[in-house]
């Protein structure tokens, strides 16, 4: 029997407009009242429409003086695909209406203004397009004249994000060049002041490189996106297929930028990538050119520092006062997957922001599922379509497992044509699944998360109408498919939704600790927005970077720790402008100790699996740039501190030559427990471990008091319990003792927080404890 359900939550985009209300003594606002699906057929008659409209009057009449009064209040009745209405209500009426069993939701009819690309608003640097006086942007003059370099796939110089409008002369300290500064190469200006390419390491693998490789021009989009996120100029009207409209800008929008192309595409059978030789060459030249910040959204398997170009290059950058920010990797959520773990750089995990590109799925059993997407296209008609899983649509010679994943060549187009196809996430790329569905004749796709991916859903620029849904909703879809011989579904258009909760939560892909190279140093250090981030893009490839995608757009959304990394790079640029005398370690400390571990509900940050996240996911927490401007105290580190650390790892005078050009004698004794990192770890706790830390006053004089949230099963004591600072730059030392509680048998990692506060500043350090594990 054909199902007669048409609508779903917020079907077909409400395009809500706020009303101009006349002056009145009652508090009245316009609301949208959503009632779910209709009971009439796919093609309602006028009688059906009149009946639905009258039912709306009847329902609202229960909460107003009369049915006639209800008619006056309702200004929209949704009678075709949507069942609901919009009305001017008093707050008490709306509240009472929301409790009615037939009402799914009641929400304010908010005016939609042009917003920013939003992550900077979420981080507190602006609010509703207005920059408050307390914003780090104003204090740091938007990162004016700081120079941010980016090791990546290059840059698309024609992007408006790299316009030099409003900028003065190039800073006199700049020593860099624009290599191949032609129209076909990368012409520079007062914003994009440097562009170089490094391909010899790559060429040594793939062979001879033609002239198309002799340029820093970005043909993949990754480098353009990351560099504009860190320091792109103001670009009004940025959007992706009409979604997320607003003014694009980087974290340090008045900073100057330099692109160092060290990553290259595949050639024939040879894989592309970012080769160590090219990375190190990029570091070397960038340091010489005079950058203040280096953003490095690349990485790989963990190697000893001496075998890691990023570790070596970033150490040399540190020595020159250059802060290096690197991505934690996209190999999560498994433990021990974090990369770029050198203690002299900032390692960034990825989490969500409070914006979603929302799309809804309506099933024939009247269930409504919320997903995300950036599909450019809508379903061919406003009606329900037959629904089929990849497994049921498999070609005769293919396995159900492969077909369920919608791998290329696994589907029977006769079974798929004209239907909405359900694909399971995993193994092959998300957008590729949609392309496979499209080639097989599907009109749309529902991409369902597997259990491991949990709630981590991503808005992709699919080639057909598609909705990415969480794992529990995916299970609901599969249950429905198994419950009926005649399944149907509908997919709405995409709409931009702001203020979503909870946010942030950790992205499932973000690589997690512990740090398998040095467990006593917590990594990642921090988390920042890395999901569905809008930024500039290349016009050399489509938004999916697939050969079959012929679309070209100036801005695109990307997800990954590659996107969260330049957020922190932009913030570092602001801090460098505000505090030019701070060391890279002091800047990192300020970012870490002012971070938050709470979401916008005031609850602990969650993992994508809806469980409470730990410092192995977010490090010290979610970055708060305005607070980082005035941290009160910092945990500082010098080059010698890092050399001592390398000594503790067994580096000899020969090994240290990789990191320093001067002879260095290792101390006779150095304990890693005294390494002045902003996070504090006690590893192999068998009875008692005492660690030492040193803090420097970078704020006003004051007296700080200790507060500890003890890790479960561990007793923590701190001496002294107060620290008093009388002048700027004064340093004080304290000790933290961890002792196993006799009441607990600790078997796994446990976490806590240590906080120093003078009432104004809250200097927080995550505590990580692992009990001794006998082998």
C-alpha positions as CSV (number, residue, x, y, z in Angstrom):
1,X,0.0,0.0,0.0
2,X,1.4,3.4,-1.0
3,X,2.0,5.6,2.1
4,X,0.4,8.9,2.2
5,X,2.8,10.8,4.3
6,X,4.3,13.9,2.8
7,X,6.2,16.1,5.3
8,X,9.0,16.1,7.8
9,X,10.5,18.5,10.4
10,X,10.9,21.9,8.9
11,X,10.3,20.4,5.4
12,X,11.3,22.2,2.3
13,X,12.8,25.2,4.3
14,X,10.6,27.5,6.1
15,X,12.3,30.7,4.9
16,X,11.0,32.3,8.0
17,X,10.6,36.1,8.0
18,X,10.2,38.1,11.2
19,X,7.2,40.4,11.5
20,X,7.2,44.1,12.4
21,X,5.0,44.1,15.5
22,X,2.8,47.2,16.4
23,X,3.3,48.6,19.8
24,X,1.4,46.6,22.4
25,X,1.4,46.1,26.1
26,X,1.4,42.2,25.8
27,X,4.6,40.4,25.1
28,X,3.9,39.0,21.7
29,X,6.3,37.3,19.3
30,X,5.9,35.3,16.1
31,X,6.4,31.5,16.4
32,X,6.5,28.5,14.1
33,X,4.4,25.6,15.3
34,X,5.5,22.3,13.8
35,X,3.0,19.4,13.8
36,X,4.8,16.7,11.8
37,X,3.3,14.9,8.8
38,X,-0.1,15.2,7.1
39,X,-2.6,12.4,6.8
40,X,-3.8,13.4,3.3
41,X,-2.2,12.0,0.1
42,X,0.8,13.1,-1.9
43,X,-1.4,15.4,-4.0
44,X,-3.8,17.1,-1.6
45,X,-7.1,18.4,-2.9
46,X,-8.6,21.8,-2.0
47,X,-10.8,19.9,0.5
48,X,-7.7,18.4,2.1
49,X,-6.1,21.9,2.3
50,X,-9.2,23.4,3.8
51,X,-9.5,20.6,6.4
52,X,-5.9,21.1,7.5
53,X,-6.2,24.8,7.7
54,X,-9.3,24.4,9.8
55,X,-7.5,21.9,12.1
56,X,-4.9,24.6,12.8
57,X,-7.6,27.1,13.8
58,X,-9.2,24.5,16.0
59,X,-5.9,23.6,17.7
60,X,-4.8,27.2,18.4
61,X,-8.4,28.0,19.4
62,X,-7.9,25.8,22.4
63,X,-5.3,28.2,23.7
64,X,-6.9,31.5,22.7
65,X,-10.3,33.1,23.3
66,X,-11.9,31.4,20.3
67,X,-11.4,29.8,16.9
68,X,-12.0,33.2,15.3
69,X,-9.2,34.7,17.5
70,X,-7.0,31.9,16.3
71,X,-7.7,32.9,12.7
72,X,-6.4,36.4,13.4
73,X,-3.2,35.1,15.0
74,X,-2.2,32.6,12.3
75,X,-0.4,34.2,9.3
76,X,0.9,31.0,7.6
77,X,-0.8,27.6,7.4
78,X,1.5,24.9,6.0
79,X,-0.8,22.6,4.1
80,X,1.0,20.9,1.3
81,X,4.2,19.2,2.4
82,X,4.5,20.7,5.8
83,X,2.0,20.3,8.6
84,X,2.2,23.4,10.9
85,X,1.5,27.0,11.1
86,X,3.1,30.4,12.0
87,X,1.3,32.7,14.4
88,X,1.7,35.8,16.6
89,X,1.4,34.5,20.2
90,X,1.9,35.6,23.7
91,X,4.7,33.7,25.5
92,X,2.2,32.0,27.7
93,X,0.2,30.8,24.7
94,X,3.4,29.5,23.0
95,X,4.5,27.7,26.2
96,X,1.1,26.0,26.6
97,X,0.8,25.1,23.0
98,X,4.2,23.4,23.1
99,X,2.9,20.9,25.7
100,X,0.0,19.7,23.5
101,X,0.5,16.1,22.5
102,X,0.0,16.9,18.8
103,X,2.7,19.5,18.7
104,X,6.2,18.5,17.9
105,X,7.9,21.8,18.4
106,X,7.3,25.5,18.9
107,X,10.1,27.9,18.1
108,X,10.7,31.6,17.6
109,X,10.4,33.1,14.2
110,X,13.9,34.7,14.3
111,X,15.1,37.3,11.8
112,X,17.9,35.9,9.7
113,X,20.7,38.4,9.3
114,X,23.8,38.1,7.3
115,X,26.2,36.3,9.7
116,X,30.0,35.9,9.6
117,X,31.4,32.5,8.5
118,X,30.7,32.0,12.2
119,X,33.5,30.2,13.9
120,X,35.0,33.5,15.1
121,X,31.7,34.5,16.5
122,X,31.4,31.1,18.2
123,X,34.9,31.8,19.7
124,X,33.7,35.1,21.1
125,X,35.7,37.5,18.9
126,X,32.4,39.0,17.6
127,X,28.7,38.9,18.4
128,X,26.0,39.2,15.7
129,X,28.6,40.9,13.4
130,X,29.6,43.4,16.0
131,X,33.1,43.4,17.6
132,X,32.9,44.3,21.3
133,X,35.6,46.3,23.0
134,X,36.6,43.3,25.0
135,X,37.4,41.3,21.8
136,X,41.0,40.3,21.2
137,X,40.5,41.4,17.7
138,X,40.3,45.1,18.8
139,X,43.0,44.7,21.4
140,X,45.4,43.1,18.9
141,X,44.4,45.3,15.9
142,X,43.2,42.3,14.0
143,X,46.7,40.9,13.9
144,X,48.0,43.9,12.0
145,X,51.4,43.3,10.3
146,X,52.0,39.9,11.9
147,X,53.2,37.5,9.3
148,X,51.6,34.0,9.1
149,X,53.2,31.3,7.0
150,X,51.4,28.2,5.8
151,X,53.0,24.9,4.8
152,X,50.4,23.3,2.6
153,X,49.2,22.9,-1.0
154,X,49.9,26.5,-1.9
155,X,47.4,29.3,-2.5
156,X,44.8,30.6,-5.0
157,X,46.0,34.2,-5.2
158,X,42.9,35.5,-6.9
159,X,40.7,34.7,-3.9
160,X,39.2,37.9,-2.4
161,X,40.5,36.6,1.0
162,X,44.0,37.6,-0.1
163,X,43.0,41.1,-1.3
164,X,45.3,43.8,0.1
165,X,42.5,46.3,0.4
166,X,43.0,48.4,3.5
167,X,46.6,47.3,4.2
168,X,49.7,49.5,4.3
169,X,53.2,48.7,3.0
170,X,54.8,45.3,3.5
171,X,56.5,45.1,6.9
172,X,60.1,46.0,6.6
173,X,61.2,42.8,8.4
174,X,60.0,40.7,5.6
175,X,62.7,39.0,3.6
176,X,60.6,36.6,1.5
177,X,59.8,36.5,-2.2
178,X,57.0,35.4,-4.6
179,X,58.5,32.7,-6.7
180,X,57.2,32.6,-10.2
181,X,55.2,35.7,-9.7
182,X,53.4,35.5,-13.0
183,X,49.8,35.3,-13.9
184,X,50.1,31.5,-14.3
185,X,52.1,31.3,-11.1
186,X,51.4,33.3,-7.9
187,X,51.4,37.1,-8.2
188,X,51.7,38.7,-4.8
189,X,50.4,41.9,-3.1
190,X,50.5,43.7,0.2
191,X,48.4,40.9,1.8
192,X,49.9,37.8,0.1
193,X,53.5,38.8,0.5
194,X,55.2,35.5,-0.1
195,X,54.7,32.4,-2.1
196,X,57.3,29.6,-2.7
197,X,57.2,26.0,-3.8
198,X,59.3,23.0,-2.7
199,X,59.0,20.0,-5.0
200,X,62.4,18.3,-5.1
201,X,61.6,15.7,-2.5
202,X,58.4,15.0,-4.4
203,X,60.2,14.9,-7.7
204,X,62.7,12.4,-6.4
205,X,59.8,10.0,-5.9
206,X,57.7,10.6,-9.0
207,X,60.4,11.6,-11.5
208,X,60.6,14.5,-13.9
209,X,58.2,17.4,-13.1
210,X,56.9,19.6,-15.9
211,X,56.4,23.4,-15.7
212,X,52.9,23.0,-14.1
213,X,54.7,22.0,-10.9
214,X,56.9,25.1,-10.8
215,X,54.5,27.2,-8.9
216,X,52.9,27.7,-5.5
217,X,49.5,27.9,-7.1
218,X,47.0,25.7,-5.3
219,X,45.1,23.3,-7.5
220,X,43.7,21.2,-4.6
221,X,42.1,23.8,-2.3
222,X,43.5,22.7,1.0
223,X,46.2,25.3,1.4
224,X,43.9,28.2,0.2
225,X,41.3,27.1,2.8
226,X,43.7,26.8,5.7
227,X,45.6,30.0,5.0
228,X,42.4,32.1,4.6
229,X,41.1,30.5,7.9
230,X,44.2,31.7,9.7
231,X,44.4,35.2,8.2
232,X,42.1,35.8,5.3
233,X,40.9,39.4,4.7
234,X,37.3,40.5,5.1
235,X,35.0,39.2,2.3
236,X,31.3,40.1,2.5
237,X,28.8,37.7,1.0
238,X,30.7,34.5,1.3
239,X,28.6,31.3,1.1
240,X,28.6,27.8,-0.1
241,X,25.7,27.2,-2.6
242,X,23.8,29.9,-0.7
243,X,24.4,28.4,2.7
244,X,26.2,30.1,5.6
245,X,26.0,33.5,4.1
246,X,28.2,36.1,5.8
247,X,31.5,37.9,5.9
248,X,34.4,35.5,5.6
249,X,37.5,36.4,7.6
250,X,40.5,34.8,9.2
251,X,41.6,34.8,12.8
252,X,44.1,37.5,12.1
253,X,42.4,39.3,9.2
254,X,44.9,42.2,9.1
255,X,48.0,39.9,9.2
256,X,50.2,39.3,6.1
257,X,50.4,35.8,4.7
258,X,52.9,33.6,3.0
259,X,52.3,30.3,1.2
260,X,54.9,27.5,1.2
261,X,53.8,24.8,-1.1
262,X,55.2,21.5,0.1
263,X,52.3,19.1,-0.8
264,X,51.6,17.8,-4.2
265,X,49.0,15.7,-6.0
266,X,49.4,12.1,-7.2
267,X,51.1,11.5,-10.6
268,X,50.2,8.2,-12.3
269,X,50.9,5.3,-10.0
270,X,52.9,7.5,-7.6
271,X,51.0,8.8,-4.6
272,X,51.0,12.5,-3.9
273,X,51.7,14.0,-0.5
274,X,54.0,16.2,1.5
275,X,57.4,14.8,1.5
276,X,59.8,15.2,4.4
277,X,62.5,16.9,2.4
278,X,60.1,19.5,1.0
279,X,58.6,20.1,4.5
280,X,62.0,20.7,6.0
281,X,63.0,23.0,3.1
282,X,59.8,24.9,3.7
283,X,60.5,25.4,7.3
284,X,64.0,26.4,6.6
285,X,63.0,29.1,4.1
286,X,60.0,30.3,6.1
287,X,62.2,30.9,9.2
288,X,64.6,32.9,7.1
289,X,61.9,34.9,5.4
290,X,60.7,36.3,8.7
291,X,57.4,34.7,9.5
292,X,56.0,35.1,13.1
293,X,53.7,32.1,13.0
294,X,53.8,28.9,11.0
295,X,50.6,26.9,10.4
296,X,51.1,23.2,9.5
297,X,48.0,21.3,8.7
298,X,49.8,18.1,7.7
299,X,51.3,15.1,9.4
300,X,51.5,11.3,9.5
301,X,52.6,8.4,11.6
302,X,54.5,9.2,14.7
303,X,58.3,9.0,14.4
304,X,61.0,9.8,16.9
305,X,61.7,13.6,16.7
306,X,65.0,13.0,15.0
307,X,63.1,11.3,12.1
308,X,60.3,13.8,11.8
309,X,60.8,16.9,9.6
310,X,58.0,18.8,11.3
311,X,59.5,18.2,14.7
312,X,62.9,19.3,13.6
313,X,61.7,22.2,11.6
314,X,59.4,23.5,14.3
315,X,62.3,23.3,16.9
316,X,64.3,25.6,14.7
317,X,61.4,27.9,14.4
318,X,60.9,27.9,18.2
319,X,64.5,29.0,18.6
320,X,63.8,32.0,16.4
321,X,60.7,32.9,18.4
322,X,58.3,31.5,15.8
323,X,55.2,29.7,17.1
324,X,54.4,26.6,15.1
325,X,50.8,25.2,15.2
326,X,50.1,21.8,13.8
327,X,47.1,19.5,13.3
328,X,46.6,16.5,15.6
329,X,45.5,14.2,12.7
330,X,42.3,12.7,11.5
331,X,42.8,9.1,12.7
332,X,40.4,9.2,15.6
333,X,38.6,8.2,17.6
334,X,41.0,5.4,18.5
335,X,43.4,5.9,21.4
336,X,47.0,6.8,20.8
337,X,46.3,8.1,17.3
338,X,47.5,11.7,17.8
339,X,50.4,12.9,15.7
340,X,52.6,16.0,15.7
341,X,53.4,15.5,19.3
342,X,56.7,17.5,19.7
343,X,56.4,19.5,22.9
344,X,57.7,22.7,21.3
345,X,54.7,23.0,19.0
346,X,51.0,23.5,19.5
347,X,48.9,20.4,18.6
348,X,45.3,21.0,17.8
349,X,42.3,18.7,17.8
350,X,39.0,19.3,16.1
351,X,35.5,19.9,17.5
352,X,32.2,21.3,16.2
353,X,30.8,24.8,16.3
354,X,27.2,25.9,16.9
355,X,26.2,26.0,13.3
356,X,24.7,23.2,11.2
357,X,23.8,22.9,7.6
358,X,20.6,21.1,8.5
359,X,18.6,18.8,6.3
360,X,15.7,16.5,7.3
361,X,14.7,13.0,6.3
362,X,11.0,12.0,6.6
363,X,10.4,8.2,6.6
364,X,7.1,6.5,5.6
365,X,6.5,5.5,9.2
366,X,6.2,9.1,10.1
367,X,9.7,9.3,11.7
368,X,11.7,12.5,11.1
369,X,15.4,12.5,11.3
370,X,17.8,15.5,11.4
371,X,21.0,15.4,9.4
372,X,23.4,17.7,7.7
373,X,24.4,18.3,4.1
374,X,25.6,20.9,1.6
375,X,23.9,19.3,-1.4
376,X,23.4,21.9,-4.1
377,X,20.4,20.1,-5.6
378,X,16.9,19.3,-4.3
379,X,14.8,16.3,-5.0
380,X,13.2,16.4,-8.5
381,X,9.7,16.8,-7.0
382,X,8.2,17.6,-3.6
383,X,7.0,14.1,-2.9
384,X,8.1,10.9,-1.2
385,X,10.3,8.5,-3.1
386,X,10.9,4.7,-2.8
387,X,13.7,3.9,-0.3
388,X,16.3,1.1,-0.7
389,X,19.4,0.1,1.1
390,X,22.7,-0.6,-0.7
391,X,22.6,-4.2,0.4
392,X,19.2,-4.7,-1.2
393,X,20.3,-2.9,-4.3
394,X,23.5,-5.0,-4.8
395,X,24.6,-6.3,-8.1
396,X,24.4,-10.1,-8.4
397,X,28.2,-10.6,-8.2
398,X,28.8,-8.3,-5.2
399,X,28.6,-8.8,-1.4
400,X,26.0,-7.1,0.7
401,X,28.7,-5.6,2.9
402,X,30.4,-3.8,0.0
403,X,27.0,-2.8,-1.5
404,X,25.8,-1.4,1.8
405,X,29.0,0.8,1.7
406,X,28.0,1.9,-1.8
407,X,31.4,1.1,-3.2
408,X,31.9,1.7,-6.9
409,X,30.6,-1.1,-9.1
410,X,28.6,-2.8,-6.3
411,X,25.0,-1.6,-7.2
412,X,22.4,-2.8,-9.6
413,X,21.1,0.4,-11.3
414,X,17.8,-1.3,-12.1
415,X,17.1,-1.7,-8.4
416,X,18.3,1.9,-7.6
417,X,16.8,4.0,-10.3
418,X,14.3,6.6,-9.1
419,X,14.9,5.8,-5.4
420,X,16.6,7.2,-2.4
421,X,19.5,5.0,-1.6
422,X,20.7,4.3,2.0
423,X,24.5,4.0,2.3
424,X,26.6,3.1,5.3
425,X,29.5,5.3,6.2
426,X,33.0,3.9,6.1
427,X,35.9,2.6,3.9
428,X,35.3,4.7,0.8
429,X,34.9,8.5,0.8
430,X,31.5,10.0,1.7
431,X,31.1,12.0,-1.4
432,X,32.1,9.1,-3.6
433,X,29.2,7.1,-2.2
434,X,26.9,9.8,-3.4
435,X,28.5,9.7,-6.8
436,X,28.1,6.0,-7.0
437,X,24.4,6.4,-6.0
438,X,24.0,9.1,-8.7
439,X,25.5,6.9,-11.4
440,X,23.2,4.1,-10.4
441,X,20.2,6.4,-10.9
442,X,19.3,7.3,-7.3
443,X,17.4,10.5,-6.8
444,X,18.9,11.0,-3.3
445,X,21.1,9.4,-0.7
446,X,20.8,8.9,3.1
447,X,24.3,8.4,4.5
448,X,24.1,6.6,7.8
449,X,26.9,6.6,10.4
450,X,28.3,3.4,11.6
451,X,28.5,2.9,15.4
452,X,32.1,4.0,15.6
453,X,31.3,7.3,13.9
454,X,28.5,7.9,16.4
455,X,27.2,11.5,16.3
456,X,30.0,12.8,14.1
457,X,28.2,14.0,10.9
458,X,29.7,16.2,8.2
459,X,28.0,18.6,5.7
460,X,29.5,17.6,2.3
461,X,28.9,19.2,-1.1
462,X,27.2,16.1,-2.5
463,X,26.4,15.8,-6.2
464,X,22.8,14.7,-5.4
465,X,20.3,15.5,-2.6
466,X,21.9,13.7,0.4
467,X,21.5,13.7,4.2
468,X,24.2,12.5,6.6
469,X,22.7,11.2,9.8
470,X,24.0,9.9,13.2
471,X,24.3,6.2,13.9
472,X,21.2,5.8,16.0
473,X,19.1,7.5,13.3
474,X,20.8,5.2,10.8
475,X,19.6,2.3,12.8
476,X,16.1,3.7,12.7
477,X,16.3,3.8,8.9
478,X,17.5,0.3,8.6
479,X,14.8,-0.9,11.1
480,X,12.2,0.8,8.9
481,X,13.6,-0.8,5.8
482,X,13.3,-4.2,7.4
483,X,9.8,-3.6,8.7
484,X,8.0,-3.0,5.4
485,X,8.0,-4.2,1.8
486,X,7.1,-0.7,0.6
487,X,9.5,1.8,2.2
488,X,9.3,5.5,1.3
489,X,11.3,8.6,2.3
490,X,11.7,12.3,1.6
491,X,14.7,14.6,1.9
492,X,14.3,18.4,2.5
493,X,16.4,21.2,1.2
494,X,19.4,22.4,3.3
495,X,19.0,25.3,5.7
496,X,21.6,27.0,7.9
497,X,20.9,26.7,11.6
498,X,22.8,28.7,14.2
499,X,23.0,28.3,17.9
500,X,22.9,24.5,17.8
501,X,23.5,22.6,21.1
502,X,25.5,21.0,22.4
503,X,28.6,22.7,20.9
504,X,31.4,22.1,20.8
505,X,31.6,18.3,20.9
506,X,34.6,16.4,19.7
507,X,34.7,15.3,16.0
508,X,34.9,11.5,15.7
509,X,37.9,11.8,13.3
510,X,40.0,14.0,15.6
511,X,43.1,12.0,16.7
512,X,43.3,11.1,20.4
513,X,45.9,10.7,23.0
514,X,47.7,9.2,24.8
515,X,50.9,10.4,23.2
516,X,52.6,7.1,22.3
517,X,56.0,8.7,21.8
518,X,56.1,10.4,25.3
519,X,53.1,9.5,27.4
520,X,54.0,12.0,30.1
521,X,53.3,14.9,27.7
522,X,49.6,15.3,27.0
523,X,48.7,15.7,23.4
524,X,46.7,17.2,21.8
525,X,47.1,20.6,23.5
526,X,43.9,22.2,22.6
527,X,40.8,21.8,20.4
528,X,39.2,24.4,18.0
529,X,36.5,24.4,15.4
530,X,37.2,21.9,12.6
531,X,33.9,20.7,11.3
532,X,32.1,22.3,8.3
533,X,34.4,25.4,8.3
534,X,33.8,27.9,5.5
535,X,36.8,29.5,3.9
536,X,38.3,30.4,0.6
537,X,38.9,27.7,-2.0
538,X,40.7,27.2,-5.3
539,X,38.9,27.5,-8.7
540,X,41.1,24.7,-10.1
541,X,38.9,21.9,-8.8
542,X,35.4,21.2,-7.5
543,X,34.3,21.4,-3.9
544,X,34.7,17.6,-3.5
545,X,38.1,17.6,-5.2
546,X,36.9,14.7,-7.4
547,X,37.6,14.5,-11.1
548,X,33.9,14.1,-11.8
549,X,32.9,17.2,-9.9
550,X,32.9,20.1,-12.5
551,X,31.5,22.7,-10.1
552,X,33.6,25.7,-9.1
553,X,33.1,27.8,-6.0
554,X,35.2,30.5,-4.4
555,X,34.4,29.3,-0.8
556,X,34.0,25.8,0.4
557,X,33.4,23.9,3.7
558,X,36.0,21.5,4.9
559,X,36.3,19.4,8.0
560,X,39.4,18.1,9.7
561,X,42.1,19.0,12.2
562,X,43.6,20.7,9.2
563,X,40.8,23.3,9.7
564,X,41.1,23.6,13.5
565,X,44.8,24.1,13.2
566,X,44.6,27.5,11.4
567,X,42.0,28.7,13.8
568,X,44.6,28.5,16.5
569,X,47.3,29.9,14.1
570,X,45.1,33.0,13.6
571,X,44.7,33.4,17.4
572,X,48.4,33.0,17.9
573,X,48.8,35.9,15.4
574,X,46.6,38.1,17.5
575,X,48.5,37.2,20.7
576,X,51.8,37.8,18.9
577,X,50.5,41.3,18.0
578,X,49.3,42.0,21.5
579,X,52.3,40.5,23.3
580,X,55.3,40.6,21.0
581,X,57.6,39.8,23.9
582,X,56.0,36.5,24.7
583,X,57.8,33.3,23.8
584,X,56.0,30.6,21.7
585,X,55.8,28.5,25.0
586,X,54.1,31.4,26.8
587,X,51.6,31.8,23.9
588,X,50.8,28.2,24.1
589,X,50.4,28.3,27.8
590,X,48.0,31.3,27.6
591,X,45.9,29.4,25.1
592,X,45.9,26.2,27.1
593,X,45.3,27.5,30.6
594,X,42.4,29.7,29.6
595,X,40.6,27.0,27.6
596,X,37.2,25.7,28.6
597,X,36.0,22.1,29.0
598,X,32.3,23.0,28.9
599,X,29.9,23.3,26.0
600,X,27.3,25.9,25.3
601,X,24.9,24.1,27.6
602,X,27.4,24.5,30.5
603,X,27.9,20.7,30.5
604,X,31.2,18.8,30.0
605,X,32.3,18.6,26.4
606,X,31.1,15.3,24.8
607,X,32.7,12.9,22.4
608,X,30.8,12.1,19.2
609,X,29.6,9.0,20.9
610,X,27.7,11.1,23.4
611,X,30.1,10.1,26.2
612,X,32.1,12.6,28.3
613,X,35.2,13.6,26.4
614,X,38.6,13.5,28.1
615,X,41.9,15.5,27.8
616,X,43.0,12.8,25.3
617,X,40.4,14.3,22.9
618,X,40.6,18.0,23.7
619,X,43.9,18.5,25.6
620,X,43.4,21.5,27.9
621,X,39.9,22.2,26.3
622,X,38.3,24.4,23.7
623,X,40.2,27.6,22.9
624,X,38.9,30.9,24.2
625,X,40.9,33.7,22.5
626,X,39.6,36.6,24.5
627,X,40.7,35.0,27.8
628,X,44.0,33.9,26.3
629,X,44.9,37.6,25.9
630,X,45.1,38.0,29.7
631,X,46.0,34.6,31.2
632,X,47.4,35.9,34.5
633,X,50.2,33.3,34.7
634,X,52.1,31.3,32.1
635,X,54.2,28.1,32.1
636,X,57.2,29.2,30.1
637,X,59.9,27.0,28.5
638,X,63.2,27.8,26.9
639,X,65.3,26.2,24.3
640,X,67.5,24.7,27.0
641,X,64.4,23.2,28.6
642,X,63.7,21.3,25.4
643,X,67.3,20.2,25.0
644,X,67.2,18.8,28.5
645,X,64.0,17.0,27.6
646,X,65.8,15.5,24.6
647,X,68.7,14.5,26.8
648,X,66.2,12.6,29.0
649,X,65.2,10.7,25.9
650,X,68.7,9.5,25.4
651,X,69.9,12.0,22.8
652,X,73.7,12.4,22.7
653,X,75.7,15.4,21.6
654,X,75.5,14.0,18.1
655,X,71.8,13.6,18.1
656,X,71.3,17.1,19.6
657,X,73.0,18.6,16.5
658,X,69.7,18.1,14.7
659,X,68.2,20.7,17.0
660,X,71.0,23.1,17.9
661,X,74.1,24.4,16.1
662,X,76.0,24.9,19.4
663,X,77.5,22.2,21.5
664,X,75.2,21.3,24.4
665,X,76.1,19.3,27.5
666,X,73.3,17.3,29.0
667,X,72.7,17.8,32.7
668,X,73.7,15.0,35.0
669,X,70.2,14.6,36.2
670,X,66.9,15.7,34.6
671,X,63.5,14.4,35.6
672,X,60.6,14.6,33.2
673,X,58.3,15.3,36.1
674,X,59.9,18.7,36.3
675,X,59.4,19.6,32.6
676,X,57.4,22.8,32.8
677,X,54.5,21.9,30.5
678,X,51.1,23.5,31.0
679,X,49.4,20.1,31.4
680,X,50.5,17.8,34.2
681,X,50.8,14.0,33.9
682,X,51.7,11.4,36.5
683,X,52.5,8.2,34.6
684,X,53.1,4.8,36.3
685,X,51.7,5.9,39.6
686,X,52.5,3.1,42.0
687,X,52.3,5.0,45.3
688,X,53.4,8.6,45.1
689,X,54.7,10.9,42.4
690,X,55.7,14.6,42.9
691,X,56.1,17.0,40.0
692,X,57.4,20.5,39.9
693,X,56.1,23.5,37.9
694,X,57.1,27.1,37.5
695,X,54.7,29.9,36.6
696,X,55.4,33.5,35.5
697,X,53.2,36.5,36.2
698,X,52.2,38.2,33.0
699,X,49.3,40.2,34.6
700,X,48.8,42.5,37.4
701,X,50.2,41.8,40.9
702,X,48.0,39.5,43.0
703,X,47.7,36.5,45.2
704,X,46.7,33.2,43.6
705,X,44.9,30.3,45.5
706,X,45.0,26.7,44.5
707,X,41.9,24.6,43.7
708,X,42.1,20.9,42.6
709,X,39.5,18.6,41.1
710,X,41.2,15.4,42.0
711,X,41.3,12.5,39.5
712,X,39.1,9.6,40.6
713,X,41.1,7.4,42.9
714,X,43.9,9.8,43.4
715,X,44.8,12.1,46.2
716,X,46.4,15.4,45.2
717,X,48.3,17.9,47.3
718,X,49.9,21.1,46.3
719,X,52.6,23.1,48.1
720,X,52.5,26.0,48.6
721,X,48.7,26.5,48.5
722,X,49.1,30.2,47.6
723,X,51.4,32.1,45.2
724,X,51.8,35.9,45.6
725,X,53.2,38.0,42.8
726,X,54.3,41.6,43.3
727,X,55.6,42.5,39.9
728,X,55.4,41.6,36.2
729,X,57.6,38.8,35.1
730,X,58.1,37.4,38.6
731,X,58.3,33.6,38.8
732,X,57.2,31.1,41.4
733,X,57.6,27.4,41.8
734,X,55.1,24.8,43.2
735,X,55.0,21.1,43.7
736,X,52.1,18.7,43.0
737,X,52.0,15.3,44.8
738,X,49.9,12.5,43.5
739,X,49.1,9.6,45.8
740,X,46.9,6.5,45.1
741,X,43.8,6.5,47.3
742,X,43.7,3.4,49.5
743,X,40.0,3.1,48.8
744,X,40.4,2.7,45.1
745,X,42.0,0.1,42.8
746,X,42.9,2.2,39.9
747,X,43.0,0.3,36.6
748,X,42.9,3.0,33.9
749,X,43.7,6.6,33.1
750,X,41.9,9.1,35.3
751,X,41.7,12.9,34.9
752,X,41.4,16.1,36.9
753,X,42.0,19.8,36.8
754,X,44.4,22.0,38.8
755,X,43.5,25.7,38.9
756,X,45.4,28.8,40.2
757,X,43.1,31.8,40.7
758,X,43.3,35.4,42.0
759,X,39.6,35.9,41.5
760,X,40.0,37.4,38.1
761,X,42.2,34.9,36.3
762,X,41.7,31.1,36.3
763,X,44.9,29.3,35.2
764,X,43.8,25.7,34.6
765,X,46.0,22.7,33.9
766,X,44.6,19.3,33.0
767,X,45.8,16.4,35.2
768,X,46.4,13.0,33.7
769,X,47.2,10.0,35.9
770,X,47.9,6.4,34.8
771,X,48.5,3.8,37.5
772,X,51.5,1.4,37.2
773,X,50.8,-1.4,34.9
774,X,52.9,-4.5,35.6
775,X,53.7,-6.6,32.5
